[in-house]
């Protein structure tokens, strides 16, 4: 009886160690939401609902800011392209 208990305990300990080692070898992917979304996408901002913010309004606000920034950058590029040539 004592030998059976001891061998069962050793087998469980070895099995647990093997499972833990096998779990440690797996490479986990980075779960950065911005890396998963397409570049320039603000869809991940809707997840702010989970922490108490209004995600849809936050996304619309950021989209508006980005559009205004892109429009400004296009205007600056246009002005730089049509500037005086030397």
C-alpha positions in Angstrom: 0.0 0.0 0.0 2.8 2.4 0.9 4.7 1.6 -2.3 1.5 2.2 -4.4 0.9 5.5 -2.8 4.5 6.6 -3.2 4.7 5.5 -6.9 1.4 7.2 -7.7 2.6 10.4 -6.0 5.9 10.4 -8.0 4.0 9.7 -11.2 1.6 12.7 -10.6 4.5 15.0 -9.7 6.4 14.0 -12.9 3.3 14.4 -15.0 2.6 17.8 -13.5 6.2 18.8 -14.2 6.0 17.6 -17.8 2.8 19.5 -18.4 4.2 22.7 -16.9 7.3 22.4 -19.0 5.2 21.8 -22.1 3.2 24.9 -21.4 6.2 27.0 -20.9 7.6 26.1 -24.3 4.7 27.6 -26.2 5.3 31.0 -27.6 2.4 33.3 -27.0 1.6 35.9 -29.6 1.6 39.5 -28.5 -2.1 40.5 -28.0 -1.7 44.1 -28.9 -5.0 45.2 -30.3 -3.4 47.8 -32.5 -1.1 45.2 -34.1 -4.1 43.1 -35.0 -6.2 45.8 -36.5 -5.5 47.3 -39.9 -3.2 50.4 -39.8 -5.2 53.5 -39.1 -8.2 51.6 -37.8 -9.9 53.0 -34.7 -12.3 50.1 -34.3 -10.4 48.9 -31.2 -11.5 52.1 -29.4 -15.0 50.7 -29.1 -13.6 48.3 -26.5 -13.4 51.3 -24.2 -17.0 50.3 -23.3 -15.6 47.6 -21.1 -14.0 50.2 -18.7 -16.9 52.6 -18.6 -16.2 55.0 -21.5 -18.5 55.5 -24.5 -16.5 53.6 -27.1 -18.5 54.6 -30.1 -18.3 58.3 -29.3 -14.6 58.0 -28.5 -14.0 56.3 -31.9 -16.0 59.0 -33.7 -14.0 61.7 -32.0 -10.7 60.1 -32.9 -11.8 59.5 -36.4 -12.8 63.2 -36.7 -9.4 64.3 -35.4 -7.6 61.9 -37.7 -9.5 63.1 -40.8 -8.8 66.8 -39.8 -5.1 65.9 -39.4 -5.0 64.2 -42.8 -6.8 67.1 -44.5 -4.3 69.5 -42.9 -1.4 67.4 -44.0 -2.7 67.3 -47.6 -3.1 71.1 -47.5 0.5 71.5 -46.2 1.8 69.2 -48.9 -0.1 71.1 -51.6 1.2 74.4 -50.3 4.8 73.0 -50.2 4.4 71.6 -53.8 3.2 74.9 -55.2 5.6 77.1 -53.4 8.2 79.4 -55.1 10.8 77.5 -57.1 14.4 78.7 -57.1 
